[in-house]
Amino acid sequence: MTVMLLTRSRALLCWRPLCEGGGYVAIGTQGGAMRSQPSTRALCRVVYGGRARLEKKREKTYFRAPVVYAFIQVKKRLSTEDAMPFLHGFRRIVYEYQPLVDAVMCVVEREKGETTPRRPDTDDDDDDDDVCKSLMELLEKESQSSVFTEGISYSLFKVAELGKIRAARVLLRYGADLNFEDPVSYYNPLHIAVLRNKPQMVQLLAGHGAIIDKRDRIHESSPLDLASEEADRLSCLRMLLDLGADVNAKDKNGKTALLHAFASSDGLTVNNACNIQLLLDRGADVNATTHDGETPMSSLIFLVKEALDSSTEDAAVIGCFCMRVAALLLDHGADPSCCLSTSDGEEWEPSLTYATLEHFDVLYPMAALLLQRGASFFCSCHGTSCWTGYNLIFTRLKEALQEPLDAAEVTDLLAKAEVIVELAQVCSPNLPPLPTHSVLSVQEHEPIPQALLELQNRLREQEAQPLPLRCLCRAFIRNCLQPWPLEDKVKALPLPDRLKDYLMPEHNLTHRPGWDSFKPLSTIQ
């Protein structure tokens, strides 16, 4: 007979007697050693990921497994009087209805799964019909068992994980419980179908009455939350939304599916841009906030700052993700220039525009994107007293010019600053005043770098002169064509091509060699 013991502790447990004369077992977790007496024949079975490694040291057997939950399966002969009269959770599965589950899965494994390729030279439908027939014969035979419902309900969980549609229909026909929870993960069949990206299984379970927004008991994650966390689950995410899942439902921490998608994205190994786009297109709240003050915009700012400390290659990849996601947030009404409130409501975190202009030289693509979309050139929440784009740009120039840059690098740096300012003048309806000499100086009584003085003088000359009528008209027309993107709208205007090009000056301003990707701060330092 097989005995399985389960622990959820994070430390190695003390020895536990298994049965009379049968040795002892200690069970560890997550990278720890699991140890048994030499007299005990043991087999380590790991559930939900990871591989066990068997080691023998000094006549003792050690098992190492890189997962949180693991089982030591000890094969010993037990007399019937040794059986435990009261069984719960996982032990009940083993003692009572695991044999039925094993028998069902033995039959079901012959069915073609949801993602199994169909061979054109075989009649797979006939094979599946044979499987269903064999499964029904088995269920008819076992239908009088006292643990029949529990057995087929756990079998439904296993079948949902594998995407066996026909077998699931048979089990549901015989009364399998849609809300059965796996005693290890506490997921139900719908949860596991989403985790394994089985959209047809999700549709089947929902069609039979599965609660589409039911949350698990451990993390309180809904199926939609789970689907949003991995790009590979996009088909399940779309299926759940089509079936009516609440796109703005929150978990115990106030996190929506959109925030789950952001939280699990790092821009490198996990890129959930498609999930984020789908959620926003289906009505996700772009300003959703958790109990700790986390928002989609704050998650994006975190990734933008991560790019500054990355390698050149990683910064470029993270930048591509951030650019795409930023455009999506702007398309759905997010304000990139508004400071972010913290959880206590007393302090404020810098906005995306602030974080970008603060390092405009290495985050140039993001700065250009925000200004093209009409982002305010000063804090839209607290006004110019909080920050202005001019102050941020000149402060960054002041810092960068202290580095040992050659003439070409200085020219490139100043060119970026002038383009950013010109974009602000073209696209921003209101501009703050230019910075004073006190902002430009590095230290008190220290001379201002000549390059900064020349740039400031050029800007002051522009500020002293009234804007030409054509500039005012351009700003007015662009404002009327909002929201972004404007290119197709400009092309549709009954104007000469030359005027259309004038309405979209960013094409000539932003497309320069080496300006199209994020760069880490180390490239300047």
N, C-alpha and C positions, 0 to 999 in steps of 0.2 A: 504493500500500500504506500501511497505517496503522501508525505506531510510537507506543507509549505508554511514557513513563518515569514512574517512581514514586519518591518520596522520603518518608521519615518524619522527616527532620531538622527542627529548629525554626528554622533560619536559611536565608537565601538561599544556594543552592549556587553554585559557580563555573560558568562556561560549560562546556558539554559538547558535543563534536561529535556530530551525529546520523548523518551519512553523508557520503560524499565530495561536496563541493560543495554541501552542503545546509544550511549555516548551523549555528547553535548554539542551545541552549536552557538556561535556568536555571530551576529550580523552587523555589518558596518554599512556606511553609505558614502556616496559621492567621493570617489577616489580613495576611500579607506580600505583596509584589508578585512576580508571576511574569512574567519578561521574555523576549522572543525577538527575534531579528534581524528587521529589516524584510523581508528576502528570504524569510522563512519564513511560509507560510500556516498559522496555528495556530487551534485551537479548544479552549477550556478546558472540560472536563467535570468537574463536581464530584460526588463520590460521598457518599451518606448525609448529606444535608441541606445547606442553604445555597445561595445563588445567586451565580454568578460575575458580575462586572461588568467590562466591557471598556473600557479607556481608551487613548487615543492621545496621546502626548506626544513632541514633537520627533522625529517619524518613527519612533518605537519603540512597540511594542505592549505594554501592561501588562495583566495579569489579576489581579484581586483576588478572593479567595474566603474566606469566614469559616469554613473547616473545616480540620481537621487534615490530611486526605489529599486531594490533588488531582492531576489528571493534565493534562499538556499533550499534546494529540493533534495530531501534526504530519503533514500529508499530503504525502508526497513519493514520487516514483517511484524504486523501488529495483530494481536488477537482482538476479537470483537468486543471483549470486555474493556479493552484499553481505549476504545473510541470515545471521543468527547461528546457528552449528551447535548451540550448547548453550543451552537456554532453561529458565528456572525461574520458579516463582511466577506473578506477573501477566503477565510477558512470554510465558510458555508459553500462557496463555489466549488472548492476542491473536494470536500467530502460528499456533497449532495448532488450538485447538478453539473459539475465539470465533465463527467463521462458523457452526458447527453450533449453538451456543447462540443466535445471532441468528435462525437459521432456525426453531428450536424455539419461541422466544418470539414470532416473527411469527405462527405458527399458534396458539399458546396464548392470545394476547391477545384472540381472538374468544370465548373461553369466559367465562361469567359467573363473577365472583369470589365469594368466600365472603360478602361483605357487599354484593354488587350486588343491588339490588331486582329482583324478578321482575315482569315485566309480564303482567297477566292476559290481554291480547289477543294474546300471542305464545306460540309453543310453544318455550320456551327449552330444554327437554330435547332436542328434536330438533336444535337448534342446537349444543348441547354434544356430542351424538353425532357430528355432522358434524366438529366440531373434533377429537374423539378419533380418528375415522377418518382425518382428514388427518394428524394427528400420528403415528399408527401407520404410515401410508404413508411418511412422512418418515424415521422411525426404521428401517424395513425397508430403505429405500434407503441409509441411512448406516451400517448395522450392521457393515459390513466395514471401516470406518475404523479406523485404529490408535489414534485418540483418541476412540473412540465412548463408552467408559465415562466418561472424564473430562468429555466434552461434556455428556452427559445428566445427570451428577451435578451439574455446575454449573447446568444448567438446572433441576434439582430445587430447588436453593437459590433460584433466581429465582422459580420457581413457588410455593414455600412462602411466600415473601414476599408474593405477590399473593393467596394463598388459593385457588388454582386446584385444586380437589380432584380432578376427573376427570383433568386433565393429570398430576397427581402420581401417580395410580394407574397411568397408562400408563407413565410414566417408571420407576416402581418395578418394574413388570412386565418392563421391558426391562433391568433390572439397575443402576439408578442407586444410587450409594453413599449410604446414610443418614448416614454420618459424614464426608462431604465437607466440608472447611472452606473458606470464602471466603478467598482469599489476602490480602484487605485487612483485614477485620474479624476473621478467624479464628473466626467463628461458623459453626455447622452449620445445616442446614435447620430443626431443631427450635428452635434459638435464635432464628432470624429469624422463625419463625412465632409465637413468643411475643412478640417485640418488636413485631410488627405486629398482635398480638391476633387470631390466627386459631385459635380453639379446635378447630374441626373438623379443621383441618390438623394440629394437635398430636395429636389422637386418631388420625388416619390414620397419622402417622409412628410414633407409639408402638405402634400395632397391627402395624406391619411390622417392629418390632424396634429402633427408635431407643432409645438409652440415656437413660432419663428423667432421670437425675441427672448427665449428662455436663457437665463444666465447660469453658468456653472457655480457650484457652491464654494469653490476655492478662491478664484480670482474675480468672480462675478462678471465674466466675459460673455457677451452674447455671441451667437454665430456670426453676426455682422462684424463685431470687433475682431474675431479670429480671422475672418476672411480678409479684412483690411490690412492685416499685418504682414502679408507676404505677397509679392508680385505674382507668384505662381498660382495664387488663389483668386485671381481676377474673375475667372468664369463663375466661381461660386459667389463672389461678391455681387456680380451682375444678376445672378439667379435670385439671390436673397432680396435684392432691391426690387426685382420684377415681381416677387411674391409678396411684397408689401412690408418688408422690414423697416422699422423706424430709423431713418438715417441720422436723426439727432438724439437718439436715446443715449443716456449717460450711465456709466457704471458707478460704483460706490465712491470713486474719487472724482466724479464729475467729468470723466473723459468720454468723448464721443468716438465713433468709428473713425472720423477724420483725424482726431488727435492720436488714436492708436496707429493710424497709418504714418503719421509724422514721427511718432515716438520710436517706431521700429525702423525708420529709414536712417541710413548713415551716408547715403550718396555714393558709396563705394560698393559694398557687398550686397546691400539691400536698397533697392531703388523702387519706391512705391509711387512713382509719379503717375502711372496709369490708374492706380487705385484712387489716388487723391483726385485726379481729374474726374473719374466716374462719380465719386462721392459728391464733389462740388456740383457737377452737372445734375445730380439727382436731388439737390436742395440742401446739402450739408451747410451748417452755419459756419461761415468763414471767421466769425468772431467768437466761437465757442471757447469757454474758459473753464478750466478745472478748479477744484477747491484751492489749489496751490497757486493759481494765477497763470497756469500754462495755457498758451494759445497756439494756434497754427503759426502765427507770425513769430512768436518767441522761439518756437522750435526751429523755424527757418533761420533766425538770427544766430542761434547756437551753431548751426551747421556752417553758416558763413564765417563765423569766427574760428571754427575748426579748420577751415581751409587755410587760414593764415598760419597755422602751426604745422601744416602738413608738408609733404614733399612736393616738388614741382608737379610730378605726374598726378598725385592724389588731389592736389589743389585744383588742377584743371578738371578732373572728373567730378569732384564735389561741386565745382562751379557750374558745370553743365546741369546737374540736378537742381541746384539752387535757382538757377536762371529759369528753368522750366516751371518749377513750383511757384516762384515769385510771380511769373506771368499769370499763372492760374489764379493765384490769390487776388491779384490786381483786377483780373477780368471779372471776378465775383465780388468786387466792392471793398476789398481790404484797404485800409489807410496805412501806407508804409511810413508816414512821417509823424505818427502819433506815438508818444511815449507809452510804454506798457506799464500798467499798474501791477504791483506785487501783491502777494496774498494778504498782507496786512493793510494794504490800501494807503500806506503812509509814504512809501518810497516809489520811485519810478525807474523803470529800466529803459535804456536807450532804444530808440526805434530802429527799424531796418535802414531808413535813409541816413540816420545819424551814424550807425555802425559802418555803413558803406562809404559815406563821404569822409569819414575819419581816416580811412585808408584807400582813398579813391584811386591811387596810383596802382595798387595791386588788385583792387576789386573794381576796376574800371568798367567791365561789361555790366555789372549790376548797377553801378551809378548811372550809366547811360540809359539803361532800361527804365529805371525808376523815374528819371527826369523826362524821358520820352512819354511816359504814361501820365505825366502831369503831377508827379509827387511834389508836395510843398517843399520849398527851399529853406524852410524854417519849421520849428515845432508846431504842428497843427493843433496841439493840445494846450500848450502853455505860451505860445507866441515866441517872438524873437528874444525874449529874456532868457529862454531855456537854451536855445542854440540856433545858429544860422549856418547855412551852407558855406557862406563866405568865410566865417571864422574857422570852420572845420577844415576847409581846403587850405587856407593860409597857415593854419597850425601844422598841418601835415607837411606842407612845403618847407616850413621852417625846420621841422625835424629832419626831413629827408636831405635838405641841402647841407646839413652838418655832416653827412656821411661822405666818404671819399668817392665822389662820383666824377666820371670823366665828362667832357663837354657834350658828347652825344647823349649821355644819360640825363644830364641837366636839361638839355633841349627837349628830350622826350617827356620828362616830368612836367615841364612848364607847358608843353603842348597839350598834355592831358588836362591840366588845370584849366587852360583857356577853353578847351572844347566843352568841359563840364559846365563852365560858367555860361558859355554861349547857348548850350542846351537849356539851361535854366532860364535864360532870357527869352528863348523861343517858346518854351513849353509851360513855364510857370506863370500863372496869372499875376502874382504879386511877388516882388523881390524885396528882401531886407536891405538895409543900408550897408555900404561897404565897411570893412573893419578899419579901426583906427591904427595909428602907428604903435600904440601900446600892445596890440595883438601881434603885430608883425615882428617886434623886437624879440630876440631870443632871451636876453636878460636885460635888466634895467641898465641903462647907459651903454649898452652894447650896440654897435652899429647894425643897421638892418641890412641883410644881404641885398646886393645890388639887383639880383634877379627878381626879388620880391618887390622892391621899389618900382622897378620898371613895369611889372605886371599890374601893380596897384595904380600906377599913374595912367596906364592905358584904360583901365576900368573906370577910373574917375573921369577921364575925358568922355567916355561913353555915357556915364551917368549924368554929366553936366549938360549934355545935349539931349533935346527931346527925341523920342523915338520916331523914326520916319513912319509915315502913314502906312506904308506897306508892312512894316513890322507889327503895327497895331492890328491891321486887318488879318495878318497871318495868325496872330494869337487868338483873335476873335473867332475866325473860321475853325481853327483847330479845337477850340473850346466847344463850339457848336456840334462838332462831329464826334465828340466823346460818347460812349466809352471806346477805348482802344479795342481792336486795332483800327488804325485810320487809313491804312494804305488803300484798301479796296474802296473805301468811301471817297477818298481823294481822287482816285482814278475815275470814279463815276461822275465827278463834277464837270459841268460844261465849260471847262477852262482850257486854255492852251497848255501844251505839255510843259512849257517853260515855267508857267505859274504853278502847275502841279508839283514840279520839282522843288520850287521855292517853298511850298507848303510842307514838304517832307525833307528838311535839310539834314536830318540825321543820317541819311544814306551816305552823304559825303563826309560827315563828321566822324562817324563811329567806325567805319570799315578801314582800319589801318593795320599794317602788319604788326603782329605781336600784341595787339590790344584786345584780342578776342577771347581771352581766357583768364581765370583767376591765377594769381601767383602768390606763393607764400611770402611772408615778411622777410625771410632769410635771403631772398633774391636781391633785396635792397640793402640789407644790413651786411 
